[in-house]
Amino acid sequence: MPFDSLLAIVDALPDVTSLGVTGLIGAMWLWERRSSLTREQMLDDAHARILADKVQLDALVELVQRNTEALTRLTARLDAGTNFNGREK
């Protein structure tokens, strides 16, 4: 919790205590709700980053698969003794 938020709570404490237990419970509920909203925003941001990373990871996996296939074809041609235009060496 930032120091400014703590100071705001301390400053508001006399007002809250004058409302009694009900006021204190209400203040605690408001504080929890504000913290929950902050946490929900953090989770939303993390979820968006994960989705963006997944798209990038899918593209990387596809690239690696295509490169592997190209290297496999190249190796097969070299093992078969043909050059790149299909003629025998």
C-alpha positions in Angstrom: 0.0 0.0 0.0 1.5 3.4 -0.9 2.3 5.8 1.9 -0.1 8.4 0.6 -3.0 6.0 0.8 -2.0 5.1 4.4 -1.9 8.8 5.3 -5.3 9.3 3.7 -6.7 6.5 5.9 -5.1 7.9 9.0 -6.5 11.4 8.3 -10.0 10.0 7.7 -9.9 7.7 10.8 -11.5 10.3 13.2 -14.4 10.7 10.8 -14.8 6.9 10.4 -14.6 6.2 14.2 -17.3 8.8 14.9 -19.7 6.6 12.9 -19.1 3.7 15.2 -18.7 0.0 14.3 -21.0 0.3 11.3 -18.9 3.1 9.9 -15.7 1.2 10.4 -17.2 -1.9 8.7 -18.3 0.3 5.8 -14.9 1.9 5.5 -13.2 -1.5 5.5 -15.6 -2.7 2.8 -14.8 0.4 0.7 -11.1 -0.2 1.2 -11.4 -3.8 0.2 -13.4 -2.9 -2.8 -10.8 -0.4 -4.0 -8.0 -3.0 -3.5 -10.1 -5.5 -5.4 -10.5 -3.2 -8.4 -6.8 -2.6 -8.5 -6.1 -6.3 -8.4 -8.7 -7.0 -11.1 -7.0 -4.4 -13.3 -3.6 -6.1 -12.7 -5.2 -9.4 -13.7 -6.7 -8.0 -16.8 -3.3 -6.5 -17.9 -1.6 -9.8 -17.2 -4.2 -11.7 -19.2 -3.8 -9.3 -22.2 0.0 -9.9 -22.1 -0.4 -13.6 -22.0 -2.7 -13.6 -25.0 -0.2 -11.4 -26.9 2.6 -13.7 -26.0 0.6 -16.7 -27.2 0.2 -15.1 -30.7 3.9 -14.5 -30.8 4.7 -18.0 -29.6 2.4 -19.6 -32.2 4.2 -17.6 -34.9 7.6 -18.7 -33.6 6.5 -22.4 -33.5 5.3 -22.2 -37.1 8.5 -20.7 -38.2 10.6 -23.4 -36.5 8.4 -26.1 -38.1 8.9 -24.6 -41.6 12.6 -24.3 -41.1 12.8 -27.8 -39.9 11.0 -29.1 -42.9 13.3 -27.1 -45.2 16.4 -28.5 -43.6 15.0 -32.0 -43.8 14.4 -31.6 -47.5 17.9 -30.1 -48.0 19.5 -33.0 -46.1 17.5 -35.5 -48.1 18.7 -34.0 -51.3 22.3 -33.9 -50.2 22.1 -37.5 -49.0 20.5 -38.6 -52.3 23.4 -37.0 -54.2 21.5 -34.4 -56.2 22.3 -30.7 -56.4 19.7 -28.0 -56.0 18.3 -28.0 -59.5 17.6 -31.8 -59.3 20.5 -33.1 -61.4 22.9 -35.8 -60.3 26.3 -34.6 -59.0 
